[in-house]
């Protein structure tokens, strides 16, 4: 398929060898997703080319930021595994946690991890704000990733506490990334971070917002979701 060729070229640009094994894993992932989607409605996208372009390729755009080897990351609101599983397929050295609160999606994540025989990756059935308050997860990750989802200022309060000091928060956003970053300036400061950069990816109309974790997030955060949703930082 042409989009697999696009993925291969993208990996070559990043000096990553897109192997036959990677291609086979992505193909199995796609077919398994389509089959499960018939019963559980995991994603609105069923077309194979669109799954590759809007889910697989979109996920690995995050690798435009050079994530260090053998580090630990979590994917916030993973859904059917995006961006965490495509990144894990490309970068097997990474340890990955997939955070998802919808049970039917978590069941699919368990299934696809097993089918693809992926190691050092697990699905966690939980709301992200609950994990952010849990001492076993709070400030334990080198990288926390989010793709689309809510506005950045809300996302940060719910999930920035998961980032360890000197770690990074990476949000994949669209054309309004600069606007969202400006809106989140107060939240970033309160939560212990500062913005590092916006990486523009013009050929995909996408941007990566990268935020450093400088200080420990105050224990007060995150607040309850209903409060964050009603009155964000």
N, C-alpha and C positions, 0 to 999 in steps of 0.2 A: 504494500500500500504506500501511496506517495507520502503520507504523513510519517510513516516509519523512516522514510528516507530523510525527511526534514529533521526528525529526532536524531538520526545518525549524524547529519551535518552539524546540528547544534552541539552534540557531544564532541565532535572533532574540533569544533571551534574552542571548546573548553579543554582540549587536549585529553579527552576521555575516550577510550576505545569502546565503541558500541558493539559488543560481542554477539555472536549467534545465541549464546545462552540468555543474554538480556532480551534479545528479540523474542525468543521462545517464551520467556516469562511474561513479557508484556502481552503476547498473543493469548496465552492461557488466562491471564488476568482479564483481558477484554472479553473473551468468550464466557468465562465464569460470571462476570458482571452482567452480561446480557441475559444469561440463563436465569440468574437470581432475580434480575430486574422484572422478569415476567410475573413473579409471585410477590415480591416485596417492595417494588417501586423505590429502589435505592437512589436512582438519579433520573432526571427527565430526559437525559440523552441516551438514545439507543443505537443511533447510527454509528457504525464502526469508525469511519473517518473522523467523526466529531468526537467520539470517545478519545481517540488518539490525540486530536488537536486541542480539545478543550479541557481534557482531564490529564492525560499523560504528559504531553508536551508542556502544557501550562504549569504542571507541577514542577517539572525539572528546570523551569526558568529560574527557580530559586538558586540553582547552582551557579548562576551568574555571580553570586557572592561566594567567595572562596571559603567554604566550610572546612575547618581543620580536620585532619584525619583522626580516626579513633576517638571521636567525641560523642557526646550524648545529646540527642535532640528529642523534642516532642512536637507533635502535630496537633494543634488545637482545633477541635471540631472537625475531625478527620472524615466523617461521612463514610463513603465507600473506600476510604484509604488515600485521599488526596490532600496534601501532596506527599505524605509520608512514605507510602509504598513505592511509588515511582522513584523517589529519591533513594530509597533503600535498595532497589534493584540496580540502580546506577552506581551507588556508593555503598557497597556491602560492608565496608569498614565501620560504618556508623551504627551506633546503638539507638534504636528508635522506639518511642512510645506513642501510640495512637490514642488520643483522648476523644471519646465519643459517648454521648448520653442516650442515644436512641438504640434500644436493645436489638432490634432487627438488623441494624447496621453493624453493631458490635459482633453479632453472630456471623455476619458475612466476613468481617475482618478476621475472626478466628479461622474461618474456612479458607480464605485466600492465603493467609500466612502459612497454613498447613499445606495447601495445594502447591504453593510455590517453593516450599521447603526453605523459608526464610529464617535466618537465625538472628538472635539478639534484637528481636522486635516483638512487641506485644500490644494488644488492644486493652484499653482500660475503660470500663463501663462506668462513667462518672461525669458529672457536670464539672467544667473546668474550674469554676469558682470554689467548689468543694475541695478539689485537689490543691488549689492555691493556698488553702488554709491548713492543709495536712503537712505536718513536719517531715514526713517521709518523701514528699514531692516538692515542697516549697524551697526555692532557690537551689535546685539540684541539677538543672539542665544547662549545658553549654549554649544551646540554641533552642529557642521556642519559635515555631513557625505558625503563621496563620495565612489563609488564602480566602480572599473575598470576605465572607461573613459580615459582621457588623461594622459600624464606624470604628475607626482606630482608637478614639479616646475610650470607648466602652470596652473594646477588646483588651486594651492595655490594663485597665483596672482588674479585669477578670483573670488575666493570664500572665501579666508581667511579673507577678510574685514568683512564678515558677523559674525564672531566669536566675542563674547564680551570679554573684558579683563578678564582673569582668566578662560575663556572657553577653549574648546578642539576642535581640528580638528581631525577627525578619517577617515583614508583612508583605504579601504579594497583593498589589492594588492596581487599579486601572488608571485612567487618565486624570482622575481627581486626587491623586496621591499627595501632591503638594498641599492642596486645600485641607485634606484630612490630617496631614502632619502638623500644619499650622493650628488646626482646631485642637490637636492633642498636646500642644506645647505645655500647658499647665499640668496635665495628667502625667506627662513624662517626668517633669521636675519633681512632682509630689511623690511619685512612685520610685524615685531613685535612679533615673536614667538621663541620658542626653542623646539627641539624634546624631547619628554618625554621617549618614548620607542617604540620598535617593539615587538608586541605579535605574536609569531609563533604558528600557528595552523597546525601542521604537517599532521594530518589525512585528512586534506582537501587541502593540498598544498597551504595554504593561510597565509597571514600576515596582521596584523593591524598596521598601522603607526599612532601613537598618537602624536600630536603636541600641546603644550601649547600656549595660547595667553597671552603674558606678557605686551605688550605695544600697544597703539593705532596705527593702520595701517596708515601710511602717506596718506594724502588726495590725493596725486598724483596717487595712485593705487586704482583700476586696470586701466591699460592703455586700449586702444581699443583692441578688440580681434585680429584684423589683425596684430597688432604690437606684442602682446603677442605670437601669433602663429609663427611669423617670427623670433622674437628675445626674447626668454624667459629669465627671471632673472637667 
